[in-house]
Amino acid sequence: MSMDMKEKSVPAGYFKQHCLSIMDEVAATHQPVVVSKRGKPTVKIVPIAGDDEIERHVLARLRSGEGGMLVSEKELLQPTSLFAGWKDE
């Protein structure tokens, strides 16, 4: 039984017996697993994304037009010393 197409659901007793293999499965497939107790969803085991994966995801969204910057490129690349009140000498 699953909550939606992407989430596998297992009872707590099964999770307790197969914890390490479920963790390996989540890490390998990047698909979350919901653990239920007495038929009620209790916790969700989710994969942790590494820095490289997060960077690829963010860049892919920016390239596809799904995301964008809240400031102009010029403002983003402006030296922070201007905001700190430092003067060039």
C-alpha distance (Angstrom), angle and dihedral (degrees) to the residues before:
residue distance angle dihedral
M1 . . .
S2 3.82 . .
M3 3.79 136.2 .
D4 3.80 94.1 -133.1
M5 3.79 138.9 -17.0
K6 3.81 94.0 -78.4
E7 3.79 100.3 43.1
K8 3.76 124.1 75.4
S9 3.82 114.8 -156.9
V10 3.81 126.2 -152.1
P11 3.81 132.3 177.3
A12 3.82 117.3 -108.8
G13 3.81 93.2 -112.7
Y14 3.81 91.3 55.8
F15 3.81 90.5 46.1
K16 3.80 90.7 51.3
Q17 3.82 91.3 54.2
H18 3.82 96.2 42.0
C19 3.80 102.4 30.4
L20 3.82 98.1 129.8
S21 3.80 95.2 45.9
I22 3.82 90.9 47.5
M23 3.81 89.7 50.8
D24 3.82 89.7 50.6
E25 3.81 90.2 49.2
V26 3.82 92.6 50.9
A27 3.80 91.3 48.2
A28 3.81 92.4 48.5
T29 3.82 99.4 42.5
H30 3.81 99.1 31.4
Q31 3.81 86.8 -137.2
P32 3.82 118.1 132.2
V33 3.79 122.5 -124.5
V34 3.81 121.9 -148.0
V35 3.80 117.0 -146.4
S36 3.79 116.2 -152.2
K37 3.77 130.3 -160.5
R38 3.80 117.5 -156.4
G39 3.80 88.7 -11.1
K40 3.81 94.3 -55.0
P41 3.85 119.7 112.9
T42 3.79 106.0 -113.4
V43 3.80 110.8 165.9
K44 3.78 138.6 5.0
I45 3.80 123.6 -139.4
V46 3.81 108.0 -148.3
P47 3.80 132.8 178.8
I48 3.78 120.0 -108.8
A49 3.79 113.8 -127.5
G50 3.79 116.8 -136.2
D51 3.80 122.7 -132.3
D52 3.82 92.7 -100.8
E53 3.80 91.7 51.7
I54 3.82 92.3 48.3
E55 3.81 91.0 49.1
R56 3.84 92.0 50.0
H57 3.81 90.4 48.8
V58 3.81 93.9 49.7
L59 3.81 93.1 46.2
A60 3.81 91.7 47.5
R61 3.81 90.9 52.5
L62 3.81 91.8 48.2
R63 3.82 91.7 48.6
S64 3.80 92.3 48.5
G65 3.80 92.1 52.1
E66 3.83 93.3 -115.2
G67 3.79 92.6 116.4
G68 3.74 136.3 32.5
M69 3.75 145.3 178.7
L70 3.78 121.5 -90.2
V71 3.81 91.9 -145.4
S72 3.78 133.5 42.8
E73 3.80 119.6 -91.1
K74 3.81 89.1 -114.4
E75 3.81 91.6 54.5
L76 3.81 91.9 44.9
L77 3.81 92.6 52.7
Q78 3.81 95.1 43.4
P79 3.83 112.7 120.6
T80 3.79 111.7 -99.3
S81 3.80 90.1 -137.2
L82 3.82 88.0 79.2
F83 3.81 90.0 61.6
A84 3.81 93.0 45.2
G85 3.81 92.1 55.0
W86 3.80 94.1 -116.4
K87 3.77 117.9 150.7
D88 3.78 126.8 -143.5
E89 3.78 112.9 -118.8
